[in-house]
Amino acid sequence: MFGISHTSKKFVAVADVSSGSVGVAILAIEDNRPATVMHDAHTSLSLDERSVEATAAGTLKSLQEAGDKVLADFSGGPHKGARISASYAIIGAPWTHSKTTRADSVFEKETRITNTTITSLAQKAIAEEKDFDRSNLLESSIVRVELNGYATGVPLGKTAHHISTVALISDCEPSIRTGTTETLQKLFPHTKPILRSSARALTAAFSIIPSISKESVIVDIRTQATTVLVVRDALVVNYSIVNEGIASILKRVSEKGVPEETLSTIRMVERDECADDTCKVMNDSMAHAEIELARVYGDALTKIATPVRLPPNLVLVTHPDLMPWLTTFFSRIDFNQCTITSQPFLVHGLESAQLGTCVVSESDAPIDIGLLIASTLVNSEEAE
């Protein structure tokens, strides 16, 4: 059916479009099995500062380059001639913004819930949202239905006197949306590109990891920006973008240094692989950078902790070389005024192995965590 007649396997392309970096993969998807990454490529802009327009142009160029590479690998492998049946792009900050919105309806008596009931209520919730420009809307989807105050995964056919529908809506920067769509259409001409937000992908990924609390703060630090999601009862209730990313963090550590070299030195420090003098200088620089990082992230977390304080569990997604340092930073710095417990955050760094029930790889080479999160969402959607 999808190019190989004797199997139910289908091949799907997925792109993780972040700020200044792009990952593309070809997934093999089969019923009731994790998606398998057949081929993947990841390209990043240099970590130097650049304008928003230059970053957008460079990101789209990276998408083309990474897509060309995975297509070449795929067409030259054992599945040569197989057809790519679908293509997805998961677009993150600062290109997308997301929000959940809800609408309620109360009936005079117990009423049977139909698809029309749910969709009309979702449409009402979306129509009443005034913060988003409809012309830039990327997605709108129902993420939860509550009957008589309780969430239910199968509401159709049940009866209730009170129904609530929660929808996730996301918008996207127009040039990125158009450029991503056009690039995917060129790369995978037999598909109609499906665009999703990183907020949707993050919540899908974390919903399947049993070790992560359904009451969490998710901090996703990418090249140019940080996405912060507040999850309560497995539902995103707050979303914020912080104009601080890997590039600016490295500049705070070493203002005049080459960012890639600074990142390499931080990796050596964490592994205790550098000379004593080098380690001391870098540790001092990292400690100095933490003062500003505490202010930037403290301000952002304080704003979204009003009026309800934040869950004490913080899930961190970032570059693996920064993970040890930033895990310690978020667990040590005094964010007590933000949490429900008035205690420091309990920080969990997201690792690739935690997504293994949804995504695996044919090779032993590490895969970018953002691409794995994107692939988790694609696998769940293709299984529906």
ABEGO torsion letter per residue (X at the ends): XAGBAABABBBBBBBBBBBGBBBBBBBBBBBGBBBBBABBBBBBBBABBBBAAAAAAAAAAAAAAAAAAAAAAAAABAABGBBBABBBBBBBOAABBBBBBBBBBBBABBBBBBAAAAAAAAAAAAAABAABBAAABABBBBABBBBGGBBBABABGBBBABBBBBBBBBBBBAAAAAAAAAAAAAABAABBBBBBBAAAAAAAAAAABAABBABBBBBBBBAABBBBBBBBGGBBABBBBBBBBAAAAAAAABAABBAAAAAAAAAAAAAGABBAAAAAAAAAAAAAAAAAAAAAAAAAAAAAAOABBBBABBBBBBBAAAAAAAAAAAAABBAAAABAAGBBBBBBBBBAAAAAAABBBABABBBBAAAAAAAAAAAAAAAX
